[in-house]
Amino acid sequence: MDSEKVFPILKQDLDFEIRAINLYYENLFSIGDSKTRSTLLRILIDSLRHALTIANIISSINSDLKIQDEIPREKLIAVLNRGLKEEMESEEIYQEHMKLIVDPEVIKKIRPIFGDEILHEKLVKDLLNKLK
Ligand SMILES: [Fe+2]
């Protein structure tokens, strides 16, 4: 099957995954039951992975065929700059909050999140540097 025929099929799959991602993401933190929330988070993460795989296949099959609504370079840089600001703020906030929270069990759970925020900042910076 040639790429012109494969593209709309994969695009449909990507749209399907994106719809699922939006549905679960929009509602996840309004769900009161923690087990339901965790199960939907698992499905959300899987859907993100699926969407990424499909988007990567689309990108690799033919350079003439683009993912619909692909954002221009300038907008991507703006998104990453905003992301960088958010990551740096998250880092500061978690650091501050770990000083305020006394319960060691809570701190034990929050510290890895703080570590992730440091990593996120580095990853976003690396992406920005590649675009410069
Ligand atoms: Fe982050």
Backbone and ligand atoms as CSV (ligand in chain L), in Angstrom:
chain,resi,resn,atom,element,x,y,z
A,1,MET,N,N,0.863,-1.202,0.000
A,1,MET,CA,C,0.000,0.000,0.000
A,1,MET,C,C,0.897,1.250,0.000
A,2,ASP,N,N,0.599,2.181,-0.914
A,2,ASP,CA,C,1.481,3.361,-0.960
A,2,ASP,C,C,1.114,4.384,0.123
A,3,SER,N,N,2.061,5.269,0.350
A,3,SER,CA,C,1.932,6.176,1.494
A,3,SER,C,C,0.734,7.126,1.379
A,4,GLU,N,N,0.331,7.447,0.142
A,4,GLU,CA,C,-0.839,8.330,-0.024
A,4,GLU,C,C,-2.113,7.676,0.495
A,5,LYS,N,N,-2.157,6.341,0.402
A,5,LYS,CA,C,-3.340,5.630,0.906
A,5,LYS,C,C,-3.221,5.357,2.408
A,6,VAL,N,N,-1.987,5.162,2.874
A,6,VAL,CA,C,-1.759,4.859,4.291
A,6,VAL,C,C,-1.992,6.110,5.152
A,7,PHE,N,N,-1.597,7.270,4.612
A,7,PHE,CA,C,-1.673,8.503,5.384
A,7,PHE,C,C,-3.054,8.774,5.997
A,8,PRO,N,N,-4.150,8.778,5.173
A,8,PRO,CA,C,-5.461,9.074,5.802
A,8,PRO,C,C,-5.891,8.050,6.843
A,9,ILE,N,N,-5.440,6.812,6.660
A,9,ILE,CA,C,-5.796,5.765,7.634
A,9,ILE,C,C,-5.094,6.054,8.964
A,10,LEU,N,N,-3.796,6.347,8.871
A,10,LEU,CA,C,-3.030,6.651,10.090
A,10,LEU,C,C,-3.499,7.956,10.730
A,11,LYS,N,N,-3.869,8.909,9.884
A,11,LYS,CA,C,-4.374,10.200,10.401
A,11,LYS,C,C,-5.651,9.977,11.205
A,12,GLN,N,N,-6.493,9.068,10.713
A,12,GLN,CA,C,-7.732,8.718,11.429
A,12,GLN,C,C,-7.398,8.079,12.783
A,13,ASP,N,N,-6.394,7.209,12.786
A,13,ASP,CA,C,-5.958,6.578,14.045
A,13,ASP,C,C,-5.430,7.637,15.027
A,14,LEU,N,N,-4.643,8.569,14.485
A,14,LEU,CA,C,-4.080,9.634,15.329
A,14,LEU,C,C,-5.202,10.487,15.927
A,15,ASP,N,N,-6.170,10.866,15.088
A,15,ASP,CA,C,-7.307,11.668,15.575
A,15,ASP,C,C,-8.072,10.928,16.683
A,16,PHE,N,N,-8.227,9.631,16.493
A,16,PHE,CA,C,-8.925,8.802,17.474
A,16,PHE,C,C,-8.193,8.820,18.817
A,17,GLU,N,N,-6.882,8.665,18.770
A,17,GLU,CA,C,-6.081,8.696,19.993
A,17,GLU,C,C,-6.145,10.074,20.655
A,18,ILE,N,N,-6.067,11.122,19.838
A,18,ILE,CA,C,-6.112,12.488,20.374
A,18,ILE,C,C,-7.464,12.768,21.047
A,19,ARG,N,N,-8.534,12.250,20.453
A,19,ARG,CA,C,-9.863,12.422,21.076
A,19,ARG,C,C,-9.904,11.751,22.444
A,20,ALA,N,N,-9.344,10.538,22.531
A,20,ALA,CA,C,-9.309,9.807,23.810
A,20,ALA,C,C,-8.462,10.581,24.837
A,21,ILE,N,N,-7.308,11.085,24.386
A,21,ILE,CA,C,-6.416,11.849,25.270
A,21,ILE,C,C,-7.162,13.053,25.841
A,22,ASN,N,N,-7.829,13.806,24.962
A,22,ASN,CA,C,-8.553,15.005,25.407
A,22,ASN,C,C,-9.672,14.651,26.383
A,23,LEU,N,N,-10.400,13.590,26.070
A,23,LEU,CA,C,-11.515,13.165,26.932
A,23,LEU,C,C,-11.025,12.830,28.343
A,24,TYR,N,N,-9.997,11.988,28.441
A,24,TYR,CA,C,-9.517,11.570,29.754
A,24,TYR,C,C,-8.828,12.727,30.484
A,25,TYR,N,N,-8.060,13.498,29.726
A,25,TYR,CA,C,-7.328,14.611,30.348
A,25,TYR,C,C,-8.277,15.658,30.931
A,26,GLU,N,N,-9.328,15.987,30.145
A,26,GLU,CA,C,-10.281,17.018,30.591
A,26,GLU,C,C,-10.994,16.628,31.887
A,27,ASN,N,N,-11.190,15.339,32.101
A,27,ASN,CA,C,-12.006,14.889,33.222
A,27,ASN,C,C,-11.235,14.256,34.373
A,28,LEU,N,N,-9.975,13.938,34.130
A,28,LEU,CA,C,-9.199,13.138,35.083
A,28,LEU,C,C,-9.198,13.691,36.506
A,29,PHE,N,N,-8.940,14.976,36.644
A,29,PHE,CA,C,-8.762,15.534,37.984
A,29,PHE,C,C,-10.079,15.949,38.647
A,30,SER,N,N,-11.182,15.714,37.937
A,30,SER,CA,C,-12.508,15.951,38.534
A,30,SER,C,C,-13.090,14.658,39.076
A,31,ILE,N,N,-12.405,13.553,38.842
A,31,ILE,CA,C,-12.903,12.252,39.302
A,31,ILE,C,C,-12.478,12.065,40.761
A,32,GLY,N,N,-13.476,11.804,41.606
A,32,GLY,CA,C,-13.201,11.724,43.035
A,32,GLY,C,C,-12.506,10.447,43.459
A,33,ASP,N,N,-12.841,9.333,42.788
A,33,ASP,CA,C,-12.324,8.035,43.209
A,33,ASP,C,C,-10.899,7.829,42.683
A,34,SER,N,N,-9.958,7.584,43.603
A,34,SER,CA,C,-8.547,7.525,43.209
A,34,SER,C,C,-8.228,6.326,42.321
A,35,LYS,N,N,-8.940,5.200,42.506
A,35,LYS,CA,C,-8.673,4.016,41.664
A,35,LYS,C,C,-9.143,4.263,40.237
A,36,THR,N,N,-10.315,4.900,40.099
A,36,THR,CA,C,-10.826,5.235,38.762
A,36,THR,C,C,-9.866,6.209,38.086
A,37,ARG,N,N,-9.412,7.207,38.859
A,37,ARG,CA,C,-8.470,8.215,38.348
A,37,ARG,C,C,-7.178,7.539,37.866
A,38,SER,N,N,-6.651,6.622,38.674
A,38,SER,CA,C,-5.406,5.939,38.312
A,38,SER,C,C,-5.579,5.087,37.063
A,39,THR,N,N,-6.720,4.402,36.955
A,39,THR,CA,C,-6.968,3.567,35.769
A,39,THR,C,C,-7.065,4.434,34.514
A,40,LEU,N,N,-7.780,5.549,34.628
A,40,LEU,CA,C,-7.912,6.438,33.460
A,40,LEU,C,C,-6.580,7.097,33.121
A,41,LEU,N,N,-5.764,7.366,34.132
A,41,LEU,CA,C,-4.424,7.913,33.868
A,41,LEU,C,C,-3.600,6.911,33.075
A,42,ARG,N,N,-3.693,5.651,33.468
A,42,ARG,CA,C,-2.970,4.592,32.747
A,42,ARG,C,C,-3.402,4.579,31.270
A,43,ILE,N,N,-4.715,4.661,31.041
A,43,ILE,CA,C,-5.230,4.655,29.663
A,43,ILE,C,C,-4.770,5.921,28.931
A,44,LEU,N,N,-4.774,7.045,29.645
A,44,LEU,CA,C,-4.320,8.310,29.057
A,44,LEU,C,C,-2.853,8.211,28.625
A,45,ILE,N,N,-2.018,7.666,29.486
A,45,ILE,CA,C,-0.590,7.518,29.157
A,45,ILE,C,C,-0.413,6.582,27.961
A,46,ASP,N,N,-1.162,5.474,27.959
A,46,ASP,CA,C,-1.109,4.558,26.807
A,46,ASP,C,C,-1.520,5.287,25.532
A,47,SER,N,N,-2.593,6.073,25.623
A,47,SER,CA,C,-3.096,6.795,24.439
A,47,SER,C,C,-2.060,7.794,23.939
A,48,LEU,N,N,-1.356,8.459,24.858
A,48,LEU,CA,C,-0.291,9.392,24.473
A,48,LEU,C,C,0.814,8.642,23.733
A,49,ARG,N,N,1.161,7.473,24.248
A,49,ARG,CA,C,2.200,6.652,23.619
A,49,ARG,C,C,1.753,6.206,22.220
A,50,HIS,N,N,0.491,5.774,22.126
A,50,HIS,CA,C,-0.040,5.341,20.829
A,50,HIS,C,C,-0.022,6.487,19.825
A,51,ALA,N,N,-0.473,7.655,20.271
A,51,ALA,CA,C,-0.524,8.828,19.384
A,51,ALA,C,C,0.881,9.191,18.907
A,52,LEU,N,N,1.852,9.105,19.816
A,52,LEU,CA,C,3.240,9.420,19.451
A,52,LEU,C,C,3.766,8.427,18.416
A,53,THR,N,N,3.489,7.147,18.634
A,53,THR,CA,C,3.928,6.119,17.679
A,53,THR,C,C,3.334,6.386,16.301
A,54,ILE,N,N,2.042,6.656,16.258
A,54,ILE,CA,C,1.370,6.884,14.973
A,54,ILE,C,C,1.895,8.161,14.309
A,55,ALA,N,N,2.071,9.218,15.106
A,55,ALA,CA,C,2.607,10.477,14.558
A,55,ALA,C,C,4.018,10.256,14.000
A,56,ASN,N,N,4.811,9.448,14.688
A,56,ASN,CA,C,6.169,9.158,14.209
A,56,ASN,C,C,6.137,8.348,12.914
A,57,ILE,N,N,5.192,7.429,12.789
A,57,ILE,CA,C,5.065,6.661,11.537
A,57,ILE,C,C,4.684,7.614,10.407
A,58,ILE,N,N,3.702,8.483,10.682
A,58,ILE,CA,C,3.266,9.456,9.671
A,58,ILE,C,C,4.454,10.313,9.223
A,59,SER,N,N,5.258,10.771,10.186
A,59,SER,CA,C,6.417,11.608,9.851
A,59,SER,C,C,7.434,10.853,9.005
A,60,SER,N,N,7.515,9.545,9.207
A,60,SER,CA,C,8.569,8.782,8.520
A,60,SER,C,C,8.155,8.288,7.138
A,61,ILE,N,N,6.849,8.145,6.875
A,61,ILE,CA,C,6.457,7.500,5.606
A,61,ILE,C,C,6.666,8.381,4.382
A,62,ASN,N,N,6.410,9.674,4.513
A,62,ASN,CA,C,6.587,10.539,3.350
A,62,ASN,C,C,6.701,11.986,3.796
A,63,SER,N,N,7.797,12.618,3.435
A,63,SER,CA,C,8.022,13.986,3.897
A,63,SER,C,C,7.036,14.989,3.290
A,64,ASP,N,N,6.393,14.615,2.162
A,64,ASP,CA,C,5.411,15.529,1.546
A,64,ASP,C,C,4.094,15.554,2.323
A,65,LEU,N,N,3.834,14.470,3.008
A,65,LEU,CA,C,2.581,14.392,3.763
A,65,LEU,C,C,2.856,14.819,5.198
A,66,LYS,N,N,2.143,15.818,5.628
A,66,LYS,CA,C,2.382,16.369,6.965
A,66,LYS,C,C,1.199,16.061,7.878
A,67,ILE,N,N,1.508,16.019,9.146
A,67,ILE,CA,C,0.434,15.911,10.123
A,67,ILE,C,C,-0.378,17.205,10.027
A,68,GLN,N,N,-1.664,17.050,9.920
A,68,GLN,CA,C,-2.536,18.222,9.815
A,68,GLN,C,C,-2.333,19.142,11.024
A,69,ASP,N,N,-2.403,20.427,10.781
A,69,ASP,CA,C,-2.272,21.417,11.843
A,69,ASP,C,C,-0.879,21.422,12.482
A,70,GLU,N,N,0.121,20.969,11.736
A,70,GLU,CA,C,1.488,21.012,12.280
A,70,GLU,C,C,1.840,22.463,12.602
A,71,ILE,N,N,2.332,22.696,13.799
A,71,ILE,CA,C,2.591,24.080,14.195
A,71,ILE,C,C,3.903,24.576,13.590
A,72,PRO,N,N,3.925,25.843,13.162
A,72,PRO,CA,C,5.156,26.390,12.595
A,72,PRO,C,C,6.249,26.518,13.663
A,73,ARG,N,N,7.501,26.610,13.190
A,73,ARG,CA,C,8.677,26.652,14.052
A,73,ARG,C,C,8.566,27.741,15.126
A,74,GLU,N,N,8.107,28.923,14.726
A,74,GLU,CA,C,8.010,30.051,15.671
A,74,GLU,C,C,7.047,29.716,16.809
A,75,LYS,N,N,5.933,29.055,16.438
A,75,LYS,CA,C,4.952,28.720,17.470
A,75,LYS,C,C,5.508,27.629,18.392
A,76,LEU,N,N,6.239,26.683,17.811
A,76,LEU,CA,C,6.855,25.632,18.620
A,76,LEU,C,C,7.845,26.239,19.620
A,77,ILE,N,N,8.628,27.217,19.152
A,77,ILE,CA,C,9.579,27.891,20.049
A,77,ILE,C,C,8.813,28.603,21.174
A,78,ALA,N,N,7.692,29.243,20.823
A,78,ALA,CA,C,6.879,29.935,21.840
A,78,ALA,C,C,6.319,28.931,22.857
A,79,VAL,N,N,5.863,27.779,22.363
A,79,VAL,CA,C,5.329,26.735,23.252
A,79,VAL,C,C,6.428,26.252,24.201
A,80,LEU,N,N,7.622,26.023,23.637
A,80,LEU,CA,C,8.730,25.523,24.457
A,80,LEU,C,C,9.187,26.571,25.468
A,81,ASN,N,N,9.193,27.849,25.055
A,81,ASN,CA,C,9.568,28.907,26.001
A,81,ASN,C,C,8.573,28.990,27.149
A,82,ARG,N,N,7.296,28.853,26.807
A,82,ARG,CA,C,6.267,28.852,27.855
A,82,ARG,C,C,6.446,27.629,28.760
A,83,GLY,N,N,6.728,26.473,28.143
A,83,GLY,CA,C,6.973,25.239,28.891
A,83,GLY,C,C,8.154,25.381,29.829
A,84,LEU,N,N,9.212,25.998,29.327
A,84,LEU,CA,C,10.424,26.189,30.142
A,84,LEU,C,C,10.108,27.021,31.380
A,85,LYS,N,N,9.340,28.095,31.161
A,85,LYS,CA,C,8.940,28.961,32.282
A,85,LYS,C,C,8.131,28.151,33.311
A,86,GLU,N,N,7.190,27.334,32.797
A,86,GLU,CA,C,6.353,26.497,33.680
A,86,GLU,C,C,7.211,25.500,34.470
A,87,GLU,N,N,8.154,24.870,33.787
A,87,GLU,CA,C,9.002,23.874,34.454
A,87,GLU,C,C,9.834,24.526,35.556
A,88,MET,N,N,10.365,25.708,35.255
A,88,MET,CA,C,11.190,26.409,36.250
A,88,MET,C,C,10.349,26.846,37.444
A,89,GLU,N,N,9.135,27.292,37.159
A,89,GLU,CA,C,8.226,27.679,38.251
A,89,GLU,C,C,7.860,26.466,39.101
A,90,SER,N,N,7.594,25.329,38.431
A,90,SER,CA,C,7.256,24.090,39.155
A,90,SER,C,C,8.386,23.695,40.089
A,91,GLU,N,N,9.596,23.777,39.569
A,91,GLU,CA,C,10.773,23.452,40.370
A,91,GLU,C,C,10.815,24.293,41.645
A,92,GLU,N,N,10.662,25.609,41.464
A,92,GLU,CA,C,10.692,26.534,42.613
A,92,GLU,C,C,9.584,26.225,43.606
A,93,ILE,N,N,8.381,25.972,43.059
A,93,ILE,CA,C,7.217,25.726,43.926
A,93,ILE,C,C,7.403,24.439,44.726
A,94,TYR,N,N,7.829,23.355,44.051
A,94,TYR,CA,C,8.022,22.093,44.773
A,94,TYR,C,C,9.122,22.223,45.829
A,95,GLN,N,N,10.168,22.959,45.481
A,95,GLN,CA,C,11.260,23.146,46.436
A,95,GLN,C,C,10.751,23.885,47.684
A,96,GLU,N,N,9.967,24.944,47.436
A,96,GLU,CA,C,9.382,25.736,48.518
A,96,GLU,C,C,8.427,24.883,49.353
A,97,HIS,N,N,7.583,24.098,48.669
A,97,HIS,CA,C,6.565,23.315,49.368
A,97,HIS,C,C,7.173,22.174,50.186
A,98,MET,N,N,8.287,21.642,49.705
A,98,MET,CA,C,8.945,20.572,50.476
A,98,MET,C,C,9.469,21.109,51.808
A,99,LYS,N,N,9.779,22.414,51.827
A,99,LYS,CA,C,10.215,23.034,53.091
A,99,LYS,C,C,9.031,23.213,54.044
A,100,LEU,N,N,7.836,23.443,53.465
A,100,LEU,CA,C,6.637,23.705,54.271
A,100,LEU,C,C,5.967,22.421,54.768
A,101,ILE,N,N,6.092,21.351,53.988
A,101,ILE,CA,C,5.432,20.093,54.350
A,101,ILE,C,C,6.295,19.345,55.370
A,102,VAL,N,N,5.690,19.000,56.485
A,102,VAL,CA,C,6.452,18.367,57.570
A,102,VAL,C,C,6.441,16.838,57.427
A,103,ASP,N,N,5.330,16.301,56.968
A,103,ASP,CA,C,5.137,14.842,56.904
A,103,ASP,C,C,6.171,14.187,55.969
A,104,PRO,N,N,7.068,13.349,56.531
A,104,PRO,CA,C,8.116,12.742,55.689
A,104,PRO,C,C,7.570,11.808,54.604
A,105,GLU,N,N,6.407,11.199,54.874
A,105,GLU,CA,C,5.792,10.309,53.876
A,105,GLU,C,C,5.356,11.104,52.639
A,106,VAL,N,N,4.825,12.306,52.896
A,106,VAL,CA,C,4.391,13.162,51.776
A,106,VAL,C,C,5.615,13.667,51.018
A,107,ILE,N,N,6.622,14.075,51.767
A,107,ILE,CA,C,7.860,14.584,51.133
A,107,ILE,C,C,8.504,13.485,50.278
A,108,LYS,N,N,8.461,12.246,50.787
A,108,LYS,CA,C,9.036,11.106,50.050
A,108,LYS,C,C,8.363,10.949,48.669
A,109,LYS,N,N,7.073,11.282,48.614
A,109,LYS,CA,C,6.346,11.153,47.336
A,109,LYS,C,C,6.565,12.361,46.434
A,110,ILE,N,N,6.800,13.505,47.046
A,110,ILE,CA,C,6.935,14.740,46.261
A,110,ILE,C,C,8.354,14.917,45.715
A,111,ARG,N,N,9.363,14.440,46.438
A,111,ARG,CA,C,10.754,14.638,46.008
A,111,ARG,C,C,11.021,14.120,44.580
A,112,PRO,N,N,10.526,12.913,44.206
A,112,PRO,CA,C,10.764,12.470,42.820
A,112,PRO,C,C,10.106,13.392,41.778
A,113,ILE,N,N,8.974,14.013,42.147
A,113,ILE,CA,C,8.313,14.957,41.230
A,113,ILE,C,C,9.228,16.156,41.015
A,114,PHE,N,N,9.813,16.635,42.102
A,114,PHE,CA,C,10.770,17.746,42.018
A,114,PHE,C,C,11.930,17.367,41.092
A,115,GLY,N,N,12.422,16.122,41.242
A,115,GLY,CA,C,13.495,15.625,40.365
A,115,GLY,C,C,13.066,15.617,38.905
A,116,ASP,N,N,11.821,15.213,38.669
A,116,ASP,CA,C,11.288,15.211,37.291
A,116,ASP,C,C,11.246,16.626,36.725
A,117,GLU,N,N,10.868,17.592,37.555
A,117,GLU,CA,C,10.779,18.986,37.079
A,117,GLU,C,C,12.152,19.490,36.639
A,118,ILE,N,N,13.196,19.104,37.378
A,118,ILE,CA,C,14.563,19.483,36.987
A,118,ILE,C,C,14.902,18.861,35.624
A,119,LEU,N,N,14.529,17.589,35.465
A,119,LEU,CA,C,14.767,16.904,34.193
A,119,LEU,C,C,13.966,17.565,33.063
A,120,HIS,N,N,12.691,17.891,33.342
A,120,HIS,CA,C,11.848,18.546,32.320
A,120,HIS,C,C,12.486,19.847,31.845
A,121,GLU,N,N,13.001,20.618,32.795
A,121,GLU,CA,C,13.639,21.894,32.432
A,121,GLU,C,C,14.801,21.642,31.464
A,122,LYS,N,N,15.621,20.648,31.782
A,122,LYS,CA,C,16.771,20.320,30.931
A,122,LYS,C,C,16.307,19.862,29.547
A,123,LEU,N,N,15.290,19.002,29.524
A,123,LEU,CA,C,14.804,18.463,28.242
A,123,LEU,C,C,14.247,19.575,27.358
A,124,VAL,N,N,13.471,20.490,27.965
A,124,VAL,CA,C,12.892,21.594,27.180
A,124,VAL,C,C,14.002,22.530,26.690
A,125,LYS,N,N,14.990,22.783,27.564
A,125,LYS,CA,C,16.129,23.631,27.158
A,125,LYS,C,C,16.870,23.004,25.971
A,126,ASP,N,N,17.085,21.691,26.032
A,126,ASP,CA,C,17.769,20.986,24.936
A,126,ASP,C,C,16.990,21.116,23.630
A,127,LEU,N,N,15.670,20.992,23.730
A,127,LEU,CA,C,14.836,21.134,22.522
A,127,LEU,C,C,14.934,22.546,21.957
A,128,LEU,N,N,14.907,23.522,22.844
A,128,LEU,CA,C,15.023,24.931,22.401
A,128,LEU,C,C,16.373,25.190,21.735
A,129,ASN,N,N,17.437,24.632,22.328
A,129,ASN,CA,C,18.771,24.827,21.759
A,129,ASN,C,C,18.892,24.213,20.360
A,130,LYS,N,N,18.217,23.092,20.151
A,130,LYS,CA,C,18.255,22.457,18.821
A,130,LYS,C,C,17.545,23.313,17.774
A,131,LEU,N,N,16.563,24.092,18.226
A,131,LEU,CA,C,15.786,24.909,17.280
A,131,LEU,C,C,16.460,26.243,16.970
A,132,LYS,N,N,17.471,26.602,17.778
A,132,LYS,CA,C,18.128,27.894,17.564
A,132,LYS,C,C,19.141,27.836,16.421
L,1,LIG,FE,FE,7.368,19.250,34.566
